[in-house]
Amino acid sequence: MVRVGQAWDVNLTRESKVSPETVP
């Protein structure tokens, strides 16, 4: 899921200020 939403992952982590590893 993270692979398909790479851009979304970065966008979510940037707003939440959380590492990409914590994002599902």
C-alpha positions in Angstrom: 0.0 0.0 0.0 2.9 2.3 0.8 4.6 1.5 -2.4 1.5 2.4 -4.5 0.9 5.6 -2.4 4.5 6.8 -2.2 3.5 10.4 -2.8 0.6 10.1 -0.5 2.8 8.6 2.2 5.2 11.6 2.0 2.3 14.0 2.1 0.7 12.4 5.1 3.9 12.1 7.0 4.8 15.7 6.2 1.5 16.9 7.7 1.6 14.5 10.6 5.4 15.0 11.0 5.7 11.2 11.4 8.3 8.9 9.9 7.2 7.0 6.8 7.9 3.7 8.6 5.0 4.5 11.0 2.6 5.1 8.2 0.7 1.9 7.2 
